[in-house]
Amino acid sequence: MTDLYLGASFRTLMWLRVLQSLSLPFLFIPINTLAFRDIPRDKTNDASALINLARNFGGSVGIAFASTLLTRREQFHQSRLVEQLQGLNPAYADFTHQLGSALGSAPDSATTLASVYAQAVQQSALLSYLDGFKALAVLFLAMLPLLLLVRRGKGGEGTVPAH
């Protein structure tokens, strides 16, 4: 996901989403197995309620974290990109001239400048998502050692009926 670009095809995005969806059972099944392994059968309903509460609360915190990260990184990238959008930058002058020619307007017309700004906003949004993917990957890798702290289960009670 960290190699995405604005010109990515629908097919590429679809396959990335399929791979993400196929990996979800490898996350949720072990989590639920660990959560229910030492729960007596008569307590599974209460445990299920608490686990779902924790999952919903954790999901809400995760969404808040991700949206805050995206917003801040988008603002950061937009400010960095807009710093370069000024007349003293020869690349900017060339770009606005070429874009103005393609749009059939002057390089300093409102149409050309609006198009330049729209592209800067799109690029900053993409860069913020790439930063978010990288941050979540680092967070996931940092949490992997926590698996070493998982104790062996008591076991011996057989299977628990599914909910």
ChimeraX commands (.cxc) that place a marker at each C-alpha (Angstrom):
marker #1 position 0.00,0.00,0.00 radius 0.5
marker #1 position 2.94,2.36,0.47 radius 0.5
marker #1 position 3.68,2.35,-3.29 radius 0.5
marker #1 position 0.32,3.75,-4.39 radius 0.5
marker #1 position 0.11,6.73,-6.69 radius 0.5
marker #1 position -2.75,8.82,-8.04 radius 0.5
marker #1 position -2.69,7.03,-11.39 radius 0.5
marker #1 position -3.21,3.56,-9.89 radius 0.5
marker #1 position -5.74,1.54,-11.86 radius 0.5
marker #1 position -9.00,0.23,-10.47 radius 0.5
marker #1 position -7.67,-3.30,-10.97 radius 0.5
marker #1 position -4.64,-2.58,-8.78 radius 0.5
marker #1 position -6.80,-1.07,-6.05 radius 0.5
marker #1 position -9.24,-3.97,-6.25 radius 0.5
marker #1 position -6.50,-6.58,-5.80 radius 0.5
marker #1 position -5.00,-4.67,-2.89 radius 0.5
marker #1 position -8.42,-4.65,-1.22 radius 0.5
marker #1 position -8.93,-8.37,-1.93 radius 0.5
marker #1 position -5.57,-9.17,-0.30 radius 0.5
marker #1 position -6.48,-7.06,2.73 radius 0.5
marker #1 position -9.83,-8.81,3.06 radius 0.5
marker #1 position -8.33,-12.28,2.70 radius 0.5
marker #1 position -5.92,-11.58,5.56 radius 0.5
marker #1 position -8.61,-10.59,8.08 radius 0.5
marker #1 position -9.38,-14.17,9.22 radius 0.5
marker #1 position -5.70,-14.57,10.12 radius 0.5
marker #1 position -6.17,-11.67,12.52 radius 0.5
marker #1 position -9.62,-12.14,14.04 radius 0.5
marker #1 position -9.74,-15.93,14.44 radius 0.5
marker #1 position -6.56,-16.10,16.59 radius 0.5
marker #1 position -7.69,-13.09,18.63 radius 0.5
marker #1 position -11.06,-14.72,19.37 radius 0.5
marker #1 position -9.41,-18.06,20.10 radius 0.5
marker #1 position -7.10,-16.44,22.63 radius 0.5
marker #1 position -9.94,-14.43,24.14 radius 0.5
marker #1 position -12.26,-17.42,24.71 radius 0.5
marker #1 position -9.79,-20.21,25.45 radius 0.5
marker #1 position -9.98,-20.10,29.27 radius 0.5
marker #1 position -13.59,-18.92,29.63 radius 0.5
marker #1 position -15.99,-21.43,31.22 radius 0.5
marker #1 position -18.97,-22.31,29.04 radius 0.5
marker #1 position -21.48,-20.63,31.31 radius 0.5
marker #1 position -19.57,-17.32,31.09 radius 0.5
marker #1 position -19.16,-17.13,27.29 radius 0.5
marker #1 position -22.10,-14.74,26.81 radius 0.5
marker #1 position -20.68,-12.26,29.31 radius 0.5
marker #1 position -17.19,-12.68,27.87 radius 0.5
marker #1 position -18.53,-12.13,24.36 radius 0.5
marker #1 position -20.18,-8.88,25.46 radius 0.5
marker #1 position -16.95,-7.63,27.06 radius 0.5
marker #1 position -14.84,-8.65,24.07 radius 0.5
marker #1 position -17.20,-6.87,21.68 radius 0.5
marker #1 position -17.15,-3.78,23.89 radius 0.5
marker #1 position -13.34,-3.81,23.90 radius 0.5
marker #1 position -13.27,-4.35,20.11 radius 0.5
marker #1 position -15.68,-1.47,19.48 radius 0.5
marker #1 position -13.84,0.84,21.87 radius 0.5
marker #1 position -10.47,-0.11,20.36 radius 0.5
marker #1 position -11.86,0.40,16.86 radius 0.5
marker #1 position -13.13,3.85,17.81 radius 0.5
marker #1 position -9.77,4.82,19.27 radius 0.5
marker #1 position -8.01,3.45,16.18 radius 0.5
marker #1 position -10.28,5.38,13.82 radius 0.5
marker #1 position -9.73,8.57,15.80 radius 0.5
marker #1 position -5.96,7.99,15.73 radius 0.5
marker #1 position -5.93,7.29,11.99 radius 0.5
marker #1 position -8.13,10.25,11.07 radius 0.5
marker #1 position -6.06,12.61,13.22 radius 0.5
marker #1 position -2.86,11.27,11.66 radius 0.5
marker #1 position -4.28,11.66,8.14 radius 0.5
marker #1 position -5.48,15.21,8.77 radius 0.5
marker #1 position -2.20,16.38,10.31 radius 0.5
marker #1 position -0.03,14.72,7.69 radius 0.5
marker #1 position -2.20,16.12,4.89 radius 0.5
marker #1 position -1.80,19.62,6.32 radius 0.5
marker #1 position 1.96,19.08,6.63 radius 0.5
marker #1 position 2.35,17.81,3.06 radius 0.5
marker #1 position 0.10,20.50,1.65 radius 0.5
marker #1 position 2.13,23.24,3.31 radius 0.5
marker #1 position 5.36,21.69,2.02 radius 0.5
marker #1 position 4.02,21.39,-1.52 radius 0.5
marker #1 position 2.52,24.89,-1.59 radius 0.5
marker #1 position 5.89,26.34,-0.50 radius 0.5
marker #1 position 7.20,25.37,-3.94 radius 0.5
marker #1 position 4.26,26.90,-5.83 radius 0.5
marker #1 position 5.69,30.37,-6.36 radius 0.5
marker #1 position 6.99,32.33,-9.30 radius 0.5
marker #1 position 10.68,32.13,-8.33 radius 0.5
marker #1 position 10.63,28.36,-8.80 radius 0.5
marker #1 position 11.46,27.69,-12.48 radius 0.5
marker #1 position 9.71,24.30,-12.40 radius 0.5
marker #1 position 6.50,26.00,-11.24 radius 0.5
marker #1 position 6.68,28.57,-14.04 radius 0.5
marker #1 position 7.21,25.81,-16.63 radius 0.5
marker #1 position 4.41,23.70,-15.20 radius 0.5
marker #1 position 1.86,26.53,-15.14 radius 0.5
marker #1 position 2.83,27.51,-18.68 radius 0.5
marker #1 position 2.35,23.93,-19.96 radius 0.5
marker #1 position -0.85,23.46,-17.97 radius 0.5
marker #1 position -2.21,26.80,-19.16 radius 0.5
marker #1 position -1.48,25.78,-22.76 radius 0.5
marker #1 position -3.23,22.44,-22.24 radius 0.5
marker #1 position -6.24,24.15,-20.66 radius 0.5
marker #1 position -6.30,26.93,-23.25 radius 0.5
marker #1 position -5.75,29.67,-20.70 radius 0.5
marker #1 position -2.99,31.94,-19.45 radius 0.5
marker #1 position -0.41,30.52,-17.00 radius 0.5
marker #1 position -1.62,32.90,-14.27 radius 0.5
marker #1 position -5.35,32.54,-14.93 radius 0.5
marker #1 position -7.73,31.42,-12.21 radius 0.5
marker #1 position -8.42,28.15,-14.06 radius 0.5
marker #1 position -4.74,27.23,-14.22 radius 0.5
marker #1 position -4.04,28.21,-10.62 radius 0.5
marker #1 position -7.11,26.31,-9.40 radius 0.5
marker #1 position -5.92,23.23,-11.27 radius 0.5
marker #1 position -2.44,23.53,-9.75 radius 0.5
marker #1 position -3.89,23.85,-6.27 radius 0.5
marker #1 position -6.26,20.91,-6.83 radius 0.5
marker #1 position -3.30,18.75,-7.84 radius 0.5
marker #1 position -1.37,19.86,-4.75 radius 0.5
marker #1 position -4.34,18.90,-2.55 radius 0.5
marker #1 position -4.62,15.49,-4.25 radius 0.5
marker #1 position -0.91,14.82,-3.83 radius 0.5
marker #1 position -0.94,15.87,-0.17 radius 0.5
marker #1 position -3.92,13.59,0.51 radius 0.5
marker #1 position -2.14,10.65,-1.13 radius 0.5
marker #1 position 1.07,11.36,0.79 radius 0.5
marker #1 position -0.88,11.48,4.06 radius 0.5
marker #1 position -2.41,8.06,3.34 radius 0.5
marker #1 position 1.01,6.65,2.54 radius 0.5
marker #1 position 2.29,8.04,5.86 radius 0.5
marker #1 position -0.69,6.47,7.61 radius 0.5
marker #1 position -0.01,3.05,6.06 radius 0.5
marker #1 position 3.62,3.28,7.15 radius 0.5
marker #1 position 2.70,4.35,10.70 radius 0.5
marker #1 position 0.20,1.51,11.07 radius 0.5
marker #1 position 2.75,-1.00,9.73 radius 0.5
marker #1 position 5.33,0.17,12.28 radius 0.5
marker #1 position 2.71,0.03,15.05 radius 0.5
marker #1 position 1.74,-3.52,14.03 radius 0.5
marker #1 position 5.37,-4.67,13.94 radius 0.5
marker #1 position 6.04,-3.05,17.32 radius 0.5
marker #1 position 3.15,-5.03,18.82 radius 0.5
marker #1 position 4.29,-8.42,17.52 radius 0.5
marker #1 position 6.65,-9.03,20.48 radius 0.5
marker #1 position 3.61,-8.87,22.76 radius 0.5
marker #1 position 2.73,-12.34,21.48 radius 0.5
marker #1 position 5.66,-13.66,23.50 radius 0.5
marker #1 position 3.81,-12.63,26.66 radius 0.5
marker #1 position 0.78,-14.85,25.92 radius 0.5
marker #1 position 0.52,-17.63,28.50 radius 0.5
marker #1 position -0.50,-21.18,27.73 radius 0.5
marker #1 position -4.19,-21.85,28.15 radius 0.5
marker #1 position -5.71,-24.12,30.80 radius 0.5
marker #1 position -7.45,-26.18,28.13 radius 0.5
marker #1 position -9.25,-29.44,28.82 radius 0.5
marker #1 position -12.87,-28.22,28.61 radius 0.5
marker #1 position -13.47,-29.03,24.95 radius 0.5
marker #1 position -14.85,-26.66,22.36 radius 0.5
marker #1 position -17.01,-23.65,23.09 radius 0.5
marker #1 position -20.16,-23.21,21.00 radius 0.5
marker #1 position -19.91,-20.46,18.41 radius 0.5
marker #1 position -21.84,-17.20,18.82 radius 0.5
marker link #1:1,2 radius 0.2
marker link #1:2,3 radius 0.2
marker link #1:3,4 radius 0.2
marker link #1:4,5 radius 0.2
marker link #1:5,6 radius 0.2
marker link #1:6,7 radius 0.2
marker link #1:7,8 radius 0.2
marker link #1:8,9 radius 0.2
marker link #1:9,10 radius 0.2
marker link #1:10,11 radius 0.2
marker link #1:11,12 radius 0.2
marker link #1:12,13 radius 0.2
marker link #1:13,14 radius 0.2
marker link #1:14,15 radius 0.2
marker link #1:15,16 radius 0.2
marker link #1:16,17 radius 0.2
marker link #1:17,18 radius 0.2
marker link #1:18,19 radius 0.2
marker link #1:19,20 radius 0.2
marker link #1:20,21 radius 0.2
marker link #1:21,22 radius 0.2
marker link #1:22,23 radius 0.2
marker link #1:23,24 radius 0.2
marker link #1:24,25 radius 0.2
marker link #1:25,26 radius 0.2
marker link #1:26,27 radius 0.2
marker link #1:27,28 radius 0.2
marker link #1:28,29 radius 0.2
marker link #1:29,30 radius 0.2
marker link #1:30,31 radius 0.2
marker link #1:31,32 radius 0.2
marker link #1:32,33 radius 0.2
marker link #1:33,34 radius 0.2
marker link #1:34,35 radius 0.2
marker link #1:35,36 radius 0.2
marker link #1:36,37 radius 0.2
marker link #1:37,38 radius 0.2
marker link #1:38,39 radius 0.2
marker link #1:39,40 radius 0.2
marker link #1:40,41 radius 0.2
marker link #1:41,42 radius 0.2
marker link #1:42,43 radius 0.2
marker link #1:43,44 radius 0.2
marker link #1:44,45 radius 0.2
marker link #1:45,46 radius 0.2
marker link #1:46,47 radius 0.2
marker link #1:47,48 radius 0.2
marker link #1:48,49 radius 0.2
marker link #1:49,50 radius 0.2
marker link #1:50,51 radius 0.2
marker link #1:51,52 radius 0.2
marker link #1:52,53 radius 0.2
marker link #1:53,54 radius 0.2
marker link #1:54,55 radius 0.2
marker link #1:55,56 radius 0.2
marker link #1:56,57 radius 0.2
marker link #1:57,58 radius 0.2
marker link #1:58,59 radius 0.2
marker link #1:59,60 radius 0.2
marker link #1:60,61 radius 0.2
marker link #1:61,62 radius 0.2
marker link #1:62,63 radius 0.2
marker link #1:63,64 radius 0.2
marker link #1:64,65 radius 0.2
marker link #1:65,66 radius 0.2
marker link #1:66,67 radius 0.2
marker link #1:67,68 radius 0.2
marker link #1:68,69 radius 0.2
marker link #1:69,70 radius 0.2
marker link #1:70,71 radius 0.2
marker link #1:71,72 radius 0.2
marker link #1:72,73 radius 0.2
marker link #1:73,74 radius 0.2
marker link #1:74,75 radius 0.2
marker link #1:75,76 radius 0.2
marker link #1:76,77 radius 0.2
marker link #1:77,78 radius 0.2
marker link #1:78,79 radius 0.2
marker link #1:79,80 radius 0.2
marker link #1:80,81 radius 0.2
marker link #1:81,82 radius 0.2
marker link #1:82,83 radius 0.2
marker link #1:83,84 radius 0.2
marker link #1:84,85 radius 0.2
marker link #1:85,86 radius 0.2
marker link #1:86,87 radius 0.2
marker link #1:87,88 radius 0.2
marker link #1:88,89 radius 0.2
marker link #1:89,90 radius 0.2
marker link #1:90,91 radius 0.2
marker link #1:91,92 radius 0.2
marker link #1:92,93 radius 0.2
marker link #1:93,94 radius 0.2
marker link #1:94,95 radius 0.2
marker link #1:95,96 radius 0.2
marker link #1:96,97 radius 0.2
marker link #1:97,98 radius 0.2
marker link #1:98,99 radius 0.2
marker link #1:99,100 radius 0.2
marker link #1:100,101 radius 0.2
marker link #1:101,102 radius 0.2
marker link #1:102,103 radius 0.2
marker link #1:103,104 radius 0.2
marker link #1:104,105 radius 0.2
marker link #1:105,106 radius 0.2
marker link #1:106,107 radius 0.2
marker link #1:107,108 radius 0.2
marker link #1:108,109 radius 0.2
marker link #1:109,110 radius 0.2
marker link #1:110,111 radius 0.2
marker link #1:111,112 radius 0.2
marker link #1:112,113 radius 0.2
marker link #1:113,114 radius 0.2
marker link #1:114,115 radius 0.2
marker link #1:115,116 radius 0.2
marker link #1:116,117 radius 0.2
marker link #1:117,118 radius 0.2
marker link #1:118,119 radius 0.2
marker link #1:119,120 radius 0.2
marker link #1:120,121 radius 0.2
marker link #1:121,122 radius 0.2
marker link #1:122,123 radius 0.2
marker link #1:123,124 radius 0.2
marker link #1:124,125 radius 0.2
marker link #1:125,126 radius 0.2
marker link #1:126,127 radius 0.2
marker link #1:127,128 radius 0.2
marker link #1:128,129 radius 0.2
marker link #1:129,130 radius 0.2
marker link #1:130,131 radius 0.2
marker link #1:131,132 radius 0.2
marker link #1:132,133 radius 0.2
marker link #1:133,134 radius 0.2
marker link #1:134,135 radius 0.2
marker link #1:135,136 radius 0.2
marker link #1:136,137 radius 0.2
marker link #1:137,138 radius 0.2
marker link #1:138,139 radius 0.2
marker link #1:139,140 radius 0.2
marker link #1:140,141 radius 0.2
marker link #1:141,142 radius 0.2
marker link #1:142,143 radius 0.2
marker link #1:143,144 radius 0.2
marker link #1:144,145 radius 0.2
marker link #1:145,146 radius 0.2
marker link #1:146,147 radius 0.2
marker link #1:147,148 radius 0.2
marker link #1:148,149 radius 0.2
marker link #1:149,150 radius 0.2
marker link #1:150,151 radius 0.2
marker link #1:151,152 radius 0.2
marker link #1:152,153 radius 0.2
marker link #1:153,154 radius 0.2
marker link #1:154,155 radius 0.2
marker link #1:155,156 radius 0.2
marker link #1:156,157 radius 0.2
marker link #1:157,158 radius 0.2
marker link #1:158,159 radius 0.2
marker link #1:159,160 radius 0.2
marker link #1:160,161 radius 0.2
marker link #1:161,162 radius 0.2
marker link #1:162,163 radius 0.2
view
